[in-house]
């Protein structure tokens, strides 16, 4: 008959297991485990087997183990996990791609009816519309700061109302961030970088403060200023002479623009004739 371990022994074993995982892994997903059954959790473990480890436990035990690991190793980066261990949560330790692991866990998510006292795993938003309540109930909405109006003898919500926001976190080499970051694509990152670069450029130009982002625009504007001075004065240089000629006789500019167009049209005609000759020879 197997000897049942004592409570103290179970705590010691749990501390050793968690500290070992902290030594082995630098990426951790904090996952909500409300309404997750044992069979569902077992399926998640099987799906992640080989590259990730799922660890559940009481928050107090996890916090104590993390602090013990910090005291033993002097590594304080994992202390950022302690404030996140609230409610019924677990930790997934992984060396794989965080996005792929998150998507794998999401495969085992199943719907469940709402019950009193449960915590919603998703954002809950009440859309605008008619509530069906009579005008005497407006005080209820006023207390909740929900904007309403009376429409055809009933209370109507004017704007969407966010009741609950989901909470989930990811730890990666000392940094803690929202899981929405994993949904960003390369195009999203390029777009955000381009927007930031445009803002830096605009700010630099407005302050006349040189930066790499604003340098091309500054050189272009400077050249425009120099060209404007040359056009209005006797000062000149080769590039300005050509502009002055166009200003004196605009027809020259029309000829200069028409020449490349005529060359392209001639090339197209030659290609068409050559193609026609080959077609006839077939």
N, C-alpha and C positions, 0 to 999 in steps of 0.2 A: 504494500500500500504506500503510495507516494506521500511524503511528509509535506504538509502545507507550510509554506514559508510565512514568516511573521510579517507584520506590517512594516517594521523597521527594515527587514531584509528586502521587501518589495520596493521601498523607497530608495534604498541603496542601489538596487539593480536598475531602477528607472533612471537614477542620476547618472550611473555609469553609461547606460545606453544613450541617453540624450547628449552627454558630454562627448561620447565617441562620435556621434553623428555630427556634432558641431565641429569636431576636428576634421572630419572627412569632407564635409560639404560647405560651400560658401553661398549657395542659393537655396532660399527657403520660401515656400508659398504658405501664407496663413489662410486657412480655409474655414468657412463656417460649416458646422456639422449639425445644425438644427434639423430635425426631421429626417436624418439620414439613418436608415436601418442597418442592421448588422450585415445582411446579405448585400446591400448596396455598397457598403464600405469594403466588404470582401472583394466585390467585383472591381472596385477602384484599385485595390492593392494588386490584384492580378494584372490589371491593365497597365499598371506602372512598373511592374516587376522587371528588374534588370537595370533600370536607370534611375529609379526614384524609390524613396522609402517614406511610408506614411506613418506618422507617430501621433497617437492620441493620448490624452491624459488630463488630469485636473490642472486648472490654471495655476494653482498654488505650487504644484509639483514642478510644472514646467518653468515657472519663474524662479523657483529655488534652485533648480538644476542649472539654469542659465547664469545665475549669480555665482553659483559654486564654480562653474567653468571659468567665469571671469576672474574670480579670486585665485584659481589655480594657475591660469595661463597669463593673466594680466591683459588679455585681449578684451577691450571694452566695446567693441563694435556690435556684439550680439545683444548688448543691453538695450539697444533700440527696439528689440522685439518685445520687451517686457510690457510696455504700455499697450501693445496690440493684442495681448492675450486676455481678452475680455469676452465673456459669454462662452458658449459651447463651440470652441474652435480646436483645430488640429494643425499640425505642421507637416508639410511635404518637403523632404530634403531631396534635392536633385542636382545632377551634374549636366543634365540635358538642356535643351532649349526651353526657356521659360514659357514661351508662347505655345509650343507644342504640348508641354505638360499640362498647361491650363486648358487647352482644347481637349486633351484626352480625358481630364477629369469631368469636363462639361458633357461628355458623351453619356455619362451615367446619371445625369440630372433627370429627375422625373417630377412631374407636376403633382401637387397635393392640394386638397381643399383648405381654405383658410379656416382657422379655429381660434377661439378666444385665447389670448395669451401668447400666441406664436409670433415670432419675429420674421418679418418679410425678408426674403433673400434678394429682392429686386426693388427698384424704385416704385413707389405707389403714388400715382397722380390722379386726382379727380378732375375730369375734363369739365369745361364750362357747359352749362345746360340747365334745364328746368329740373328742380328737385321734387316737385309735386307737393311741397309743404306750403301751408297757408302763411300769410304775411305776419302772423303772430310769432312765428319762429325766427324772425330776422335777428333777434337778440342773441340767439345761439351762434349764428355765423359771425356776428360782430365781436363776440368774445374771442373767437378763433382767428380774427383778422382776415376773414374770407370775404372779399367784395361781392356783393349781391345787388339785385334789383328786383322790383316787383313787376312781373309780366303776366298779364291775364289772370290776376288774382292768386298767383303762386310765386314762391321765391325762386329766383334763377341765379346761379353762380355765373359771374361775368368772365373770370379768367381762370386758367388751369391752376390747381392748387396741389403743390407737392407735399404729401403727408409724410412719407418715409424715404430715406436714402439708404441704399445698401452700403455696407462697409466691408472691405476686403483689402489685404495688403500683401506686398511681395518684398522680400528681403534679398538683396543681391550685393555681396561684398561690402557690407557696411551701409548700403543705401536702402531706404524703405520708400516704396512708391506704390501708386494705385495700379490695379491690374489693367485699367484702360490703356496704360502705356503699351501693353503688349499688343494692342490692336492697331497700333500705328504702323503704316507701311512705309517703304522707302519714298514713295511719292509724297506721303504726308510730311515726312521729315524734310524733303527737299522744298516743299511748299512753305513750311514754317520757316526754314532757313532763308528762303527768298524774301518772305515778308519781313523778317528781321533785318535782312540786308538792305531792303528798300527803306525801312525806317531809319537805319543808321545813315544811309546816304542822304535822305531828306534833312535829317537833323544836322549833319555835317555841312550841307550846302546852306542851310538857314543861318548857321553860326559862323560860316566861313572858316570852319575848322577842318584841316586836311586829314583825310583818312584814305585807306586803300580803296574802300568802296566808292568814295566820292571823287577820287583823283581823276578818273576819265572825264567825268562831267565838268570838273573844275578846269581841266586843260581845254576842253571844248569851249566852255564859256569864255576862258581867257583868250582863245584864238578868235572867237567872235568879236570880242572887244578890240583886239589889235586890228582885225580886218575892218571894223567900223571906223577906227581912227584913220587907217590908211585910205579908206574911201573918201572920207571927209577932208583930208589934208593932202599935202604934196608928198608926204612920206609914202614910200612904196616898196614892194618886194615882189618877186616873180609871181607868186600865187595871187597876190592882190592885183597885179596888172591884168590878169585874165578876168577877174571880177569887174574891174573898172571898164574893160572893153565891153563886157556884157551890158553894163549899165549905160554906156554911151550908145550902144547899138544893140538893142534886145534881139534883133533878128539873128545875130551871130549865136546867141544862146539857143534859139530855136533850131538853127542848123546843126549845132553841136549835139543837141538831144536827138534830132531826127536821124543823124548819121548811124548810130548804133542800131536803131530800129530798122533802117533800110538794110543794113548788113544782115541782120537776123532774118528779115523777110526774104532776102536773096538766097540765103542758105536753105531756108525751108523750100523755096521753089526748086532749087537744084536737087534736093532730096526727092521731091515729088516726081520730077522728071526722070531721075535715075530709077526710081521704083517703077514708074510706068514702063520704061524701056525693058526692065527685067521681066515685068509681067507679060509684055507682048512677046518676048523671046521664048516664053515657056511653051 
